Amino acid sequence: MADFSLALTGDILPTRRLLDPPASALAVYQLLHDSDLAVGNFEMPLTRGGAPVEKLLNIRAAPEIAADVPGIGVDIVTIANNHAVDYGWTGLDETRRGLTDAGLRVIGAGLDQAEASLPAVMDVAGRRVGIVAFSCLTPTGMAAGPDRPGISPIRVETAYEVDPWYQMEEPGDPSAIRIRTTVRADDAASALAAVTALRGRCDVVVATIHWGFGSGEDLAEYQMPLGRALIEAGADIVHGHHPHAVHGIGFHRGKPILFSLGTFIGQQVFLEASPKVKALWAGMSPDGYVAQTLFADGGAIRLRVFPTTLDAERLPMLATGDGFHRVADRLARLSGPLGAEVRADPSGFLTITPIP
C-alpha cells in the first residue's frame, strides 16, 4: 500500500477574496496541494443573514469568499468552533452550504448532535481516512443537541480553587486562584465512542478539535487528558486549534497531539471593531505552521512542520531567517516537556519526533 500524506493547518479567517494570491502565499498553499489530503479549521462565518448572538465578539465576511477557499489547498474543513456560530444557526448553515457548494467536505455542524458529529470518510491513496470534529468552545445555545442545530460539542466544566492561607494574608491577589477544568463526562463518552467507531472502519483517524485559550503559551488543564483519551480511543493524530499562537506538540503512545497550529489566514483584523477588540487582535501572534504527516502501513512515520507567518494582507508565507527561528525555538521549548523533540532541517522545515 502506498504511503499517505496528510497536511493540517491552523485557523482560517478570510475577510477578503482569495483570488490572485502572491507567490509567497502560493508557496504555502502548495504544501497543501502536494499532500494527499489537507484539513483546516474554517472560522469565519460567510453570511449576510442571521443575527449576532450574544457573545464576546461577532465577525463575518461575504459569502462569495467560499468559492475561493479550495484554492488554498484544503479538502476538508471543520466549522466546529466559536466564531462560525457568530450569526446563529442561519449564518452557520449558510457558511456550511457555501463551502460545500465550493467542493469542500465540511464537518462539525448539523441540524442536531447526531449530524454535527458525523465524520468525513474518504478513500485517499489506497487508504480509508476518517476525520471527526469537536469544539470545546461552545457559545451559549450553539452546541448541537438531540433536537437543536449547532456545532459538535465537548463541553468543559470550570471550577476555581482558592488557596485560603494565601488569600487571608493577600486578599484580592489573583495568584491565589487556580482555574480547574474538566471535560463533561457525557460529552467525552460520546466523542470517544465516535472515534472508536471510526477506528473500526478506517485506516487513518484524525480528531480535529477547537480547544485551549488565548494567545499565550499555557494549556488548559483538560487538554492533555482529553488529547491522550482521543489517542487511546483510536485517533492517529489530534489536530488542535483556536489559540492564535503556536502551542507545543506532544506524543502519546507514539502518536502526535498538535495543541495549536496558530493562524493560517488571519484577516479578521481588517473588520470594524471596538478599540478593546482591536487591542485584542493586536496581541495575537501572526505565526503558525503547516504540519505534514506521512503514514505507512504501521501508522505515522514522519511529522514535518513548516513554520509560517502572516504578510501585510494577513495571508501565510513561509517563515525564514529570524521568523523561522522564532517559531522553531518556541515550538522546541513548549514541546520538550510534552515529550517531543524538534529539529531544524536545512531544507527549511522542522522534524518532530517522540523523545526516546
Secondary structure by P-SEA (a helix, b strand, c coil): ccbbbbbbbcbbbbccccccccaaaaaaaaaaaaccbbbbbbccccccccccccccbbbbbbcccccccccccccbbbccccccccccaaaaaaaaaaaaaacccccccccccccccbbbbbbccccbbbbbbbbccccccccccccccccccbbbbbbbbbaaaaaaacccccccbbbbbbccaaaaaaaaaaaaaaaacccbbbbbbbcccccccccccaaaaaaaaaaaacccbbbbccccbbbbbbbcccccccccccccccccccccccaaaaaaaaacccbbbbbbbbbccccccbbbbbbbbbccccccccccaaaaaaaaaaaaaaacccbbbbbbbcccbbbbbccc
